[in-house]
Amino acid sequence: MRKKNQQQMPLMPCTLEHPRARELERISQILDDIPTITDMVLQDLTHGVKNRHCGAEGMSAEQVLRAAIIKQTEGFSYKELAFHLIDSRTYRSFCRIGITHKGFKKSALCKNIKAISPETWESINRLLAAYGEDKKIEKGKEVRIDCSVVCSNIHEPSDSSLLWDSVRVLTRILGRMKEDLGVDILYTDHHRRAKKRTLEILNAKSEKARVKPYKDLLKVTYKTVGYSKKAASILDSHVFHDAGEMALAMAMTKDLEELIPLAEKVIDQTTRRVINDEKVPAAQKVVSIFEPHTDIIKKDHRETYYGHKVCLTGGASNFISDCLIVEGNPADSTLTCDMLDRHEQIYGHYPLNAALDGGFASKANLKAAKSRNIKNVCFAKKRGLKEEDMCQSHWVYKRLRRFRAGIESGISWLKRCFGFSRCTWKSFESFKSYTWSCIVSANLFTLARSAKSAT
């Protein structure tokens, strides 16, 4: 039976007199003051369940949300989280887990936390923004906007490593089909040969020396893809008498349906780039067969990142009121109006002052911002714009430019303390949930600390 809150609070340990414990206690009070948050989490946890009042008792909605906040704050793995929820008096108290409770397994924690959708996390953040405005912590009248990158959990991509990944993963699935399901599949295991060719390419002294091992690696990858296609067709027509085998066969079929097209794309892009000496556009490249949603992000013509661009809006308190997760790598200047309009949706009004990074600067964006009755618009780099056109005076421009720099510290804090630099969850939907969970966790600490300073 799934519940929103504990109907009767079990025996709880007393709160420790420690700054961290008191901080979590203030966050707990904020969550209690906004009961709608738990209602939204409960909807996600019971999605598709006909009768949530029946069945075994699992984690309550508030326990799932609070465990997710602890995980993102401390950077725990699910195994570590399961241990600390048993071991720590403070965490047990925060997550409303009684002294006599055995705790939760890592599989239960993973399943429940990842059930919270990115839309729910975003809605929670908007409720926190309304709470901050009501408590006069963040009124949304002065904002600063900047972009950053959240990396996917992948290794540095290269054509040879992607071909090697394709061969070993497809070969592993074929082996499991033969051993676990007893399906009669004829194939040759090329993974050792593929690994040797990958190492030859890695250690080659020139581009010319890489061509020959690349051709052989492409050959074995193409063969492995062919074996996998035949195996998929055999699996579709195979008769299974056991429900467990049928479920395993369906999972393998799904994996093959996802991996075969990706492997074919890797073969195509490698042939074009290495053999035909073509330039493959970034939008057409596959950089991971495990996280195919990953984009190639090149920042300031310097470093190259593999993940997704995110555009953040913050205020004077460093409360992150909004986050836009972008697909592809559009120029910052194309996101200006979107971010300002989203701010109006959150607070019901446009800001009086807006400070943006230099990449957002353009005459069209300045005109669009002024048409939204934004009094002062400061771009960190002028890019041909005049200070008097952007702000009321030179002093206001300098103040807003210094104000904008503060969001850099906020982004740094997110990356250092909440795991914002690299997403460890798989799939694009989970990527968005992970990103928003980092922001919500950070914002709860911002609100808790601001409330303390106000008192």
N, C-alpha and C positions, 0 to 999 in steps of 0.2 A: 504494500500500500504506500503510495507516494504522498508525502505531506508537504505543506508549505513551511510550517514552523513546528517545533516540538510542542505538542498539546500541553504537556506538563513538564516543566524543566526538571531534568534529573539533578542529582546532587553534583554541584559544580565546585571546582577548586576556587579558592579565593584569589583575587587578582594580586599579583606581585607588585611591590613598590619599586618599579623600575621604569625608566623613561619609555622604553619600547612597549612595555605592557600598558602603560597609561595612554600611549599613542593609539594602540590597537583598541583600547577601551573607547576612545573618542570616535574612532572609525566605526566601531560597533554601534555607537549611539546614532551616528549619521545614518547608517543603514536601517536602524530601527525607526528613525524619523521619516523614512521614505518607504513605506510598506509596499508601494507599487513595484519596487525593484524585485522583491521576492515573488510577487505575482507573475511577473514576466518570465523569471527563471523557471517557475513551476510550469508555465505553459510550454516551454521548450522541453522540459524533462518528461512531460506527459503527452507530448505530441504523438498522435497515432495510437494512444492507449484508449480503449473503449471505456473502461471503468477503472479509474485510478484509485478507487477506494478498496479494491480487491488486490490480493497478492501479498507477497512478503514485504516487510518494511525495509526500505532502502534509505539512502541519504535524503534528508529533507532539502528543500530548495535553498534555504538559508545556509545549510551546511555546505552544499555544493559551491555556492557563490563565495562564501568566506574561505573555503579551502583553495579555491582558484586564486583569490587575492594573496593568500599566504604563499602559494606556489610561485606566483609572478614576482612577489616582493623579495623572496629569499633565493629565487633561482633554483629551487629544488627540482630534482627529477621526481617522477611519480613514486618511485621506490623510496626515495628520501622523504617525500611528503608523507607517505603512509607511516614511516617510522616516527617522524617528528610530531605527527598528530596523536600518536600514542604516548610519546616520551615527554612532550612539553606541556606543562600545566597552563602556560599562557596561551598556547595555540589551541589546546582543548577548550579552554574557556571562551576564546574568541569564536571558535567554530561551533560552540554550543554542543560539545561532546561531553557527556557525563563521566565521572571518575570510574564508574563500573563498566563503561562501554569498552568493547574490545578494539574499537577503531575500525578502519576500512582498508581493504586490500588495494594495491596499486591499480589493478584492473578496474575496480569499481570507481576509483577516483578519476582515472583516465576517461572511462566511458561517460561519466556524469559531467565532468568539466567540459569535455569537448562537445557535449550535447547543447551547450549554450551557443546560440547562433550569433554571428557578427551583428545582425540587425538588433538583437537584444542588447548586446554590449553597447552599441551606439546609442540605443534608447536610454540605457542606464546612465551613460555619460551626459545625455541631455537633461535627465532628471537631476543629476549632480550639478549641472550648470545652473538650473533653476534654483536649486538649494543654495548655491553660492551667491546667486544674485539676491535671493531673499535675505540671506545673512550678511549682505553687503561686503562679501569677500571679493567677488568678481562681478562687476556690473555690466561688462561688455561694451563700455563706452570708448575704450582705447585698446586696440589690438595690435599684435605683431604676427606676421605671417612668414613662414619659411618652409623650405622643402628639405627632406632628408631621404635616406634609403634604408629599408629594412631588408637584410640579405636572407635568401633562402638557405636551407641547410644542405648545401651541396658542395662537392669538391671543385677545385679550379677546373673548368671544362677545357678539353682539347678534343680534336677529332678522334685521335687514337684512343683516348680514355673512354669516349662515348661508344666507340665501336666495341671496345673490350667489355664495357658494361653490358652492352646489348647481347654479346655472345654468352657471357657467363650467366646472366639472368635467364635468358631463354633456355640455355642448356640445363640449368638447374630445374626449371619447370618441366622440361621434357623428361629428366631423370625421375622426378617425383611422380609424373604420370605413369611411368613404366613400373616403378617400385611400389608406390602406394595404391594405385588404381588397377594395376595389372593390364594396362592397355598395351597392345602389341604395336609398338612404334619403332620403325627403323630409322636410326639417325647415328651420326658420328659425332663424338664429343671433341669439339675443336677448341675448348677453352684454354688448354695448355699452349697450343700453337698460337692462339690469339694473344695470350699473355707475352710470349716470346717476341712476337712482332711488335707489340706495344713497347716493350723495353728496348728493342732495336731502334724504334722511331725516337724514343726519349733520349737515347745515347748517341744518335747519329750526329756527325760533325757538320753536316751541310744539308740544305734543303734537297739537293739532288740525291744524296744518300738515303733520304727518307722515302723516296718515291717507290722503290722496289718493295720494302716491307709494308708500305701502305697498300699497295696493290694486292699483296697476299692477305693482309688483314681484311680488306674489303671483300675478297673472294670468300674467306671463311665466314664472314658475317652474313653475306648473301646466302650461302649454303644453309647456315643456321636458321635464317628467316624462312627459307623454303621448307626445312624440316618442321618448323613451328606451324606454318600454314597447313601442312598435311596433317599434323597432329591435331590441330583445332577442328578440322573437318571430321577426322576419325572420332574425336571426343563427342561431337554433336550426334553422331549416329550410334555411339556405343550404348548398350543397355546396362544399367546399374540396378542391382537388386537390394542394395543397402542405402538407407537415407543419408547416412554419414558420407558414404562414397559419392553420392549424388551432389551433396552440398560442396564437397571438396572439388569435384569436377566442375561445378558452376563457378567456383572461385578461380580455378585455373583458367577456365575459358575466358572469364572476365579479364584476367591478367594478360592473357595472350592477345585479346582484342585491343587492349590499351598499348601493349609493348610493341607489337608487330608494326603498326603504322609509324611509331616513333623511331624504331630501328631503321625503317625504310627511309625516313627523312634524314637520319644521320648518314646513311649510305649515300644519299643524293647530295647532301651538302659537302661531304668529304670528297666525293668524285668531282664536284664542280670546283671546289677550292684547291685541292691538292693535284688532281690529275689534269683538269682542264684550265687551272690557273685563273679561275673567275673570282670575283668579289661577291660574296653572299651577303645581302642586306641583313642587318641585325634582326629585323622583324621576321625573317624567314628561317632563322637559326633555332635549333634545339640545343640547349645548353645542359640539359639533364633529362635522362629517361625516368628519373624518380620524381622530379618536380618540374614537369613540362611547362607549367604556367610561368616559370621564371623569366624575367625580362633582363636584357643587358642594359645597364645604366652607366653611362659615362658622364662623370661629374667634372665640370670645369676643364675639360680636355686633359684631365690628369689621370686619376684612378678609374678603373672599371669595376663596377659592382654587379652582382648577380642576385636579383631579388625584385623588389617593387619600389617605385618612388612613392613617398607619402608627403602630403602637404598639410602642415599643422598650423592651427590658429591658437595663439595664447594671449594671455592678458598680463596685467601688472603683477599679479600674484603667481605667475607661471602656471596657472590653471590652463590645461589644454582643452579648450572648448570644442574643437572640431579637428577631425582628421579625414582627409580624402586619400584613399588608396587608389593609385592610378595604374591602369594597364598601359604598357608601352613606356616610352620615354618622351612625353611631350614637353615642349619648352615651358618654363615657369610662367612666362608671359601669357600663355593660353589659359592659365588657371586662376588669374586674378579675380575676374568677375564671378566665377563659380564660388570661390571662397568667401567673397563678400556677401553674395546672395545666401549662401548657407548660414553665415553668421546672422543674417536677418531672420532666417527661419528659426534659429535657436533662441534668439533674444527678443524677437519681435520688432527690432529696429536695427538700423545700420550704425556702426560706430561713429563717434565724432572725429576720432583721430585713428589713422591706420598707418603702420610702419611696416614696410615690406622689403625683402631682399632685393638686390640690384637686378636679379634675373627677371623680376616681374615688371620692370620699368618699360614703359612705352607711352607715346602720346595718346594712343587709343585707350589704354588702361587708365591713364590719368583722367581723361575726359569722362570715361565710364564711371569712375569712382566719384568724381565731382557731381555727376548727374544723380548720384544716389545720396546727395546731401551730406557727404563726408567732408568735414570742414578742412582738415589737414591730411594730405596724403604724402608720405615720405618714402621715397625709394632710396635704398642705401647707396646705389650708384645712379648718378643723374642721367647718363646716356642721352645727353643733348637737351634735357629738360631744365627749366629754370627754377630756382628755389622759390621765387615769388609766385610762380604758377602752382607749385605744390603746396606751400604752406603760407601762413600769414606773415611770417618774418623769418629772418636767418636764424634767430635764437630758437624758434619753434622747430625748424628743420633739424638743427643740431641736437636738440633735446630728443626728438623722435628717432633720429638715427642712432643715438646712444641707447634709447629705449629698445629699439629693434634688436640690438646685439644681445639683449637679455634672453631671447628665445634660444640662442645657441647654448647657453648654460642649461636651459630646460631640456633640450634635446640630449645634451651630454648626460644629464642626470637620468633620463629615461634609458639611455643605452648602458650606462654603468650599473645602475641599480635595479632595473626592471627587465633586462634582457631584450631591449628594443632593437639592439643592433643586429640580431640574428634570430629568425623564427625557427623553432625546432619542431613545429607541427607540420604534418604532411597534408597536401592538397591546398588549392587556392582558398577554398571556403575556410579551412582551418587557419590559413595564413592571416586572413582578415580577423578571425576571432582572436588569434594570438595577439595581433597588433592592438586591437581595441582593449583586450584584457590588460595589457601593459599600461595603456593610457588611463583606464579606469582605476587601476591600482595606484598609480602615481597621483591621480587627482584626489583620491580619498586621503592620501597622506598630506597633500597640499591643503585641503579643506580642514583636516584635523589640526594641522600646525597653525593655520591661520586663525582657527577658532580659539586655540590656546593663547596665541599672542593677543587676541582681542580681549580675552578675559584678564 
